[in-house]
């Protein structure tokens, strides 16, 4: 049986060096880039949804004294729900002020009745006849040192 021999002139050169493609970006850089792009996209999506839900282009409001003015809804951070809450509080202020005034009158009349019972009708503990809105200072009942 004949023996296997190399071809005449020898075998071709064997490529023993690795033939790898160019390295490209590192995985951390790719991850940071994708995260940045996705964050920007979700931020824009959230702005769009918020504007679609809450913000109107502009609202014309008539105030109580018939003065018309515009409120621009493109102001940053103002949504329709926040504006509605603000105006509901503004419109409640007269009622709350009237309620506070009624409470002050009730307290004032009770104080006058108490003074009349204690001092009689001739003596007044005050320096003037003008009404001065009372100021109350709440102090603790027990002072700790």
Residue pairs with C-beta under 8 A, 6 or more apart in sequence:
25 33
50 79
54 79
54 80
54 81
55 73
55 74
55 78
55 79
55 80
56 73
56 80
57 73
57 74
58 70
58 71
58 72
58 73
58 74
59 70
59 71
59 73
59 83
60 68
60 70
61 68
61 69
61 70
61 71
61 87
62 68
63 69
71 83
73 80
73 83
104 133
104 134
107 134
108 131
108 134
115 124
115 125
119 125
